[in-house]
Amino acid sequence: MPQELCLVEPTTMASQLSLRRMLRPEDGYRCRCSNWTSFSAAQLSRFDSELLLAVAVPETMEAIRFFRSLVHKQGRIPTLAVVPGESSEELLRTASDAADDFMLWPIREQELRERVKRLIGDSRHEKVAAHRVLTAELGLAQVIGSTPAFVEVLAHIARMGPSDAPVLISGETGTGKEVCARSIHLLSRRRQGPFIPVDCGAIPEHLAESELFGHARGAFTDAHRDHKGLVSLADGGTLFLDEIDTLSLPTQAKFLRFVQENTYRPVGGEQFCRANVRIIAATNRALEQCVRDREFRSDLYFRLNVLCLFLPPLRERRGDIELLSRHFLEKLADSDATACKSLSRAALRRLAGHDWPGNVRELLNVIQRAIVRSPGSQILPSHIVLSNSGSYEGEPAALNFRSARSNAIAAFERQYVQELLQKHNGNITHAARDAGQDRRAFGRLAKKYKTDSAA
């Protein structure tokens, strides 16, 4: 494929000055030409070229202005400037500041080609390296964790991405199985293809075959046209089957043929179709036990369990709770400015002490509730309602309404005052200002709850 160059030169140029004859298509170059009178630095964003050849022969003010504008332009393509041997000091200075390399006219053809090859070669190497880094960052951007157990998960994901083998992801509900599946897809050679998630548990049994493989017109009542299935939509990409253990045994048998041969037949269709799809399946059950209980086909299990990934529950990676909580706060604040809040240290301790039966998904829900319950800029323990604690203190069923309300208010006030004073190193004046209260009123609260503070 020819290497595309963007050549900017004077409006009228003598043939002996033209560089186009030195960089011919038969030598692997293709020049897109413009001239100084109609070219601007803004146009670079519209060119998908690998090199800019800026020819300021003869010297023009348009060239000088362009070089000036190019100096601080971020993300520009590599630039080679060609200037006259007898150039003004201003042109030489601006060209040397703006361009990655420059040559004095007249030039030799062989030297020009070497300079171009060097600049394009470096550019291509950097693009490839940057693409690899970016792909890795995209693939793992949503997979948050730094504990040893989760670092091992990240290492497995990075290794599984480039492979094309089926992956079986297991773990409790809410551990992030789909997020990991998307990361594997983004790190694979299929990243430009579709990622099609399928919630197997939500598909009615009598529609499962049609949903997966599609159907032909007239296959059943109301089938007025051909319908593409999810397998066809995933062609060239990844098919993610969540809760695969919920598929019925007859559907498992039909899906097994597709996994083995990459072929399927739509419901009511007369011909077999082919789809090039990578399979990633996920389950929150022990499929080995399902096989023993004859609820899942053993042959399909062994076909899917080529690469296996286990996601540990959140209670086994408590060191990631703070990292995940802050990530969720930042993510929610991006979409809603009123959600821009911080977590107090006491709130983080409360989060770390929970067992998280709903795992990461439950943590996200708790953070969202805490943002709504928090009137200030900081989330306190009293704002955190966990799945096994619906009140601030005590069980509401064991108290009458007035006592429950008093306890809740007292718990809130105590924690609120303590957190604000901790934030302001015990300074009541600053804490009261932050709370929007009179200093004496805030001081009485501090004294009521026997909080040590500085004057």
Secondary structure as the mmCIF struct_conf table of DSSP 4:
data_model
#
loop_
_struct_conf.conf_type_id
_struct_conf.id
_struct_conf.beg_label_comp_id
_struct_conf.beg_label_asym_id
_struct_conf.beg_label_seq_id
_struct_conf.end_label_comp_id
_struct_conf.end_label_asym_id
_struct_conf.end_label_seq_id
HELX_LH_PP_P HELX_LH_PP_P1 PRO A 2 PRO A 2
STRN STRN1 GLN A 3 GLU A 9
BEND BEND1 THR A 11 THR A 12
HELX_RH_3T_P HELX_RH_3T_P1 SER A 15 LEU A 17
BEND BEND2 LEU A 19 LEU A 19
TURN_TY1_P TURN_TY1_P1 ARG A 20 MET A 22
BEND BEND3 LEU A 23 LEU A 23
HELX_RH_3T_P HELX_RH_3T_P2 PRO A 25 ASP A 27
TURN_TY1_P TURN_TY1_P2 GLY A 28 GLY A 28
STRN STRN2 TYR A 29 ASN A 35
TURN_TY1_P TURN_TY1_P3 TRP A 36 SER A 38
HELX_RH_3T_P HELX_RH_3T_P3 ALA A 41 ARG A 46
BEND BEND4 GLU A 50 GLU A 50
STRN STRN3 LEU A 51 VAL A 55
BEND BEND5 VAL A 57 PRO A 58
HELX_RH_AL_P HELX_RH_AL_P1 MET A 61 LEU A 70
TURN_TY1_P TURN_TY1_P4 VAL A 71 HIS A 72
TURN_TY1_P TURN_TY1_P5 GLN A 74 GLY A 75
HELX_LH_PP_P HELX_LH_PP_P2 ARG A 76 PRO A 78
STRN STRN4 THR A 79 PRO A 84
BEND BEND6 GLY A 85 GLU A 86
HELX_RH_AL_P HELX_RH_AL_P2 GLU A 89 ALA A 98
BEND BEND7 ASP A 100 ASP A 100
STRN STRN5 ASP A 101 TRP A 105
BEND BEND8 PRO A 106 PRO A 106
HELX_RH_AL_P HELX_RH_AL_P3 GLU A 109 LEU A 140
TURN_TY1_P TURN_TY1_P6 ALA A 141 GLN A 142
BEND BEND9 THR A 147 THR A 147
HELX_RH_AL_P HELX_RH_AL_P4 PRO A 148 MET A 160
TURN_TY1_P TURN_TY1_P7 GLY A 161 PRO A 162
BEND BEND10 ALA A 165 ALA A 165
STRN STRN6 VAL A 167 GLY A 171
TURN_TY1_P TURN_TY1_P8 THR A 173 GLY A 174
BEND BEND11 THR A 175 THR A 175
HELX_RH_AL_P HELX_RH_AL_P5 LYS A 177 LEU A 186
TURN_TY1_P TURN_TY1_P9 LEU A 187 LEU A 187
BEND BEND12 SER A 188 SER A 188
TURN_TY1_P TURN_TY1_P10 ARG A 189 GLN A 192
BEND BEND13 GLY A 193 GLY A 193
STRN STRN7 PHE A 195 ASP A 199
HELX_RH_3T_P HELX_RH_3T_P4 CYS A 200 ALA A 202
BEND BEND14 ILE A 203 ILE A 203
HELX_RH_3T_P HELX_RH_3T_P5 GLU A 205 LEU A 207
HELX_RH_AL_P HELX_RH_AL_P6 ALA A 208 PHE A 213
STRN STRN8 HIS A 215 HIS A 215
TURN_TY1_P TURN_TY1_P11 ARG A 217 GLY A 218
BEND BEND15 ALA A 219 PHE A 220
TURN_TY1_P TURN_TY1_P12 THR A 221 ASP A 222
BEND BEND16 ARG A 225 ARG A 225
STRN STRN9 HIS A 227 HIS A 227
HELX_RH_AL_P HELX_RH_AL_P7 LEU A 230 LEU A 233
TURN_TY1_P TURN_TY1_P13 ALA A 234 GLY A 236
BEND BEND17 GLY A 237 GLY A 237
STRN STRN10 THR A 238 ASP A 242
TURN_TY1_P TURN_TY1_P14 GLU A 243 GLU A 243
HELX_RH_3T_P HELX_RH_3T_P6 ILE A 244 THR A 246
BEND BEND18 LEU A 247 LEU A 247
HELX_RH_AL_P HELX_RH_AL_P8 LEU A 249 GLU A 261
BEND BEND19 ASN A 262 ASN A 262
STRN STRN11 THR A 263 TYR A 264
STRN STRN12 VAL A 267 VAL A 267
TURN_TY1_P TURN_TY1_P15 GLY A 268 GLY A 268
BEND BEND20 GLU A 270 GLN A 271
STRN STRN13 CYS A 273 ARG A 274
STRN STRN14 ARG A 278 THR A 283
BEND BEND21 ASN A 284 ARG A 285
HELX_RH_AL_P HELX_RH_AL_P9 LEU A 287 ARG A 292
TURN_TY1_P TURN_TY1_P16 ASP A 293 ARG A 294
BEND BEND22 GLU A 295 PHE A 296
HELX_RH_AL_P HELX_RH_AL_P10 SER A 298 LEU A 304
TURN_TY1_P TURN_TY1_P17 ASN A 305 VAL A 306
STRN STRN15 LEU A 307 LEU A 311
HELX_LH_PP_P HELX_LH_PP_P3 PRO A 312 PRO A 313
HELX_RH_3T_P HELX_RH_3T_P7 LEU A 314 GLU A 316
HELX_RH_3T_P HELX_RH_3T_P8 ARG A 318 ASP A 320
HELX_RH_AL_P HELX_RH_AL_P11 ILE A 321 SER A 335
HELX_RH_3T_P HELX_RH_3T_P9 ALA A 337 ALA A 339
STRN STRN16 SER A 342 LEU A 343
HELX_RH_AL_P HELX_RH_AL_P12 ARG A 345 ALA A 352
TURN_TY1_P TURN_TY1_P18 GLY A 353 GLY A 353
BEND BEND23 HIS A 354 HIS A 354
TURN_TY1_P TURN_TY1_P19 PRO A 357 GLY A 358
HELX_RH_AL_P HELX_RH_AL_P13 ASN A 359 ARG A 373
BEND BEND24 GLY A 376 SER A 377
STRN STRN17 GLN A 378 ILE A 379
HELX_RH_3T_P HELX_RH_3T_P10 PRO A 381 HIS A 383
STRN STRN18 LEU A 386 LEU A 386
TURN_TY1_P TURN_TY1_P20 SER A 387 ASN A 388
STRN STRN19 SER A 389 SER A 389
BEND BEND25 SER A 391 GLY A 394
HELX_RH_3T_P HELX_RH_3T_P11 PRO A 396 ALA A 398
BEND BEND26 LEU A 399 LEU A 399
HELX_RH_AL_P HELX_RH_AL_P14 PHE A 401 LYS A 423
TURN_TY1_P TURN_TY1_P21 HIS A 424 GLY A 426
STRN STRN20 ASN A 427 ASN A 427
HELX_RH_AL_P HELX_RH_AL_P15 ILE A 428 ALA A 435
TURN_TY1_P TURN_TY1_P22 GLY A 436 GLY A 436
HELX_RH_AL_P HELX_RH_AL_P16 ARG A 439 LYS A 448
TURN_TY1_P TURN_TY1_P23 TYR A 449 LYS A 450
STRN STRN21 ALA A 454 ALA A 454
#
